[in-house]
Amino acid sequence: MQSLGSGGALDCLVPWISLPPHVSLHHEIAYSRWQPPDSSAPAAGAGLSEAAERFSLGLMDSQEEEIRDALNRHWQASAAGDAAAEHDIYEEDAVCEYPQSGEKILGRTNLQALRSHHPGKPSGFTVRRIVGNAAVWVTEYTITYLGRPAYTVSIMEFRNGKVVHETQYFADPFEAPAWRSQWVQRTAP
């Protein structure tokens, strides 16, 4: 059983979700060849949390399905450069924060204008995974700017089906230090 409540960075966000072994935490969606997720999942096993059991059985409530669909449309539009469709997910008075640079963008209009004027338009966009439940959803993805990947985490808070608050974190890749190689499995960045 994989659990998000096992000391990972997402523990403070979704500590109640335990996932069955057949649900991968590293599901990748490349939007250049994006397809809707397969909703058929094997039956849930004993000992699952209620949220994980509902997820494994494909029993999201209608609001969760609507949010997941909205997220999929949002990330597809982001990858395609469709600014209007990309920002449809946000409430008019949404707030977006970039803690690493100390910036807060107030309102959907300002957020769309800021992103539309970015001098280094993304040339690649890959969603690694989307996890969430109820009002809080987290997306891990990679954006390629000027040939360099930016590993990104978006934390979106929803109210009435729209994003009211988003926090985004951006990280550059780094070389893995040799001293820890005996304990890790290398993956492609």
TABEL-V203368 format. One record per pair of residues at least 4 apart in sequence whose C-alpha atoms are under 7 Angstrom apart, sorted by sequence separation. I is the first residue (numbers start at 1). J is the second residue. If there is no record, write none. Layout:
BEGIN
I|J / I|J
END
This chain:
BEGIN
4|8 / 7|11 / 10|14 / 11|15 / 19|23 / 30|34 / 48|52 / 49|53 / 50|54 / 51|55 / 52|56 / 53|57 / 54|58 / 55|59 / 60|64 / 61|65 / 62|66 / 63|67 / 64|68 / 65|69 / 66|70 / 67|71 / 68|72 / 69|73 / 70|74 / 71|75 / 72|76 / 73|77 / 74|78 / 75|79 / 76|80 / 77|81 / 78|82 / 82|86 / 83|87 / 84|88 / 90|94 / 98|102 / 99|103 / 106|110 / 107|111 / 108|112 / 109|113 / 110|114 / 111|115 / 112|116 / 113|117 / 114|118 / 132|136 / 133|137 / 144|148 / 145|149 / 158|162 / 159|163 / 180|184 / 29|34 / 48|53 / 54|59 / 55|60 / 60|65 / 77|82 / 78|83 / 98|103 / 105|110 / 132|137 / 144|149 / 158|163 / 159|164 / 4|10 / 5|11 / 54|60 / 77|83 / 97|103 / 98|104 / 105|111 / 131|137 / 132|138 / 143|149 / 144|150 / 157|163 / 158|164 / 4|11 / 97|104 / 131|138 / 142|149 / 143|150 / 156|163 / 157|164 / 77|85 / 78|86 / 96|104 / 97|105 / 130|138 / 131|139 / 142|150 / 143|151 / 157|165 / 44|53 / 77|86 / 95|104 / 96|105 / 130|139 / 142|151 / 156|165 / 157|166 / 4|14 / 5|15 / 95|105 / 96|106 / 129|139 / 130|140 / 141|151 / 142|152 / 156|166 / 4|15 / 5|16 / 74|85 / 95|106 / 129|140 / 141|152 / 155|166 / 156|167 / 44|56 / 74|86 / 94|106 / 95|107 / 128|140 / 140|152 / 141|153 / 154|166 / 155|167 / 4|17 / 43|56 / 44|57 / 93|106 / 94|107 / 127|140 / 128|141 / 140|153 / 154|167 / 155|168 / 3|17 / 4|18 / 42|56 / 43|57 / 93|107 / 94|108 / 127|141 / 139|153 / 140|154 / 154|168 / 3|18 / 41|56 / 42|57 / 74|89 / 92|107 / 93|108 / 126|141 / 127|142 / 138|153 / 139|154 / 153|168 / 154|169 / 2|18 / 3|19 / 41|57 / 92|108 / 126|142 / 138|154 / 139|155 / 152|168 / 153|169 / 2|19 / 41|58 / 91|108 / 125|142 / 126|143 / 138|155 / 152|169 / 153|170 / 1|19 / 2|20 / 40|58 / 90|108 / 125|143 / 137|155 / 138|156 / 152|170 / 1|20 / 2|21 / 39|58 / 70|89 / 124|143 / 125|144 / 137|156 / 151|170 / 152|171 / 1|21 / 124|144 / 136|156 / 137|157 / 150|170 / 151|171 / 87|108 / 122|143 / 123|144 / 136|157 / 150|171 / 151|172 / 122|144 / 123|145 / 135|157 / 136|158 / 150|172 / 122|145 / 135|158 / 149|172 / 121|145 / 135|159 / 87|112 / 120|145 / 120|146 / 83|112 / 18|48 / 18|49 / 17|49 / 16|49 / 19|52 / 83|116 / 17|51 / 18|52 / 17|52 / 31|76 / 79|125 / 31|79 / 64|133 / 94|163 / 95|164 / 96|165 / 97|166 / 98|167 / 100|169 / 64|134 / 94|164 / 95|165 / 96|166 / 97|167 / 98|168 / 91|162 / 93|164 / 94|165 / 95|166 / 96|167 / 97|168 / 98|169 / 90|162 / 91|163 / 89|162 / 90|163 / 91|164 / 89|163 / 90|164 / 31|125 / 67|161 / 31|126 / 30|126 / 29|126 / 30|127 / 29|127 / 28|127 / 29|128 / 28|128 / 27|128 / 28|129 / 26|128 / 27|129 / 26|129
END
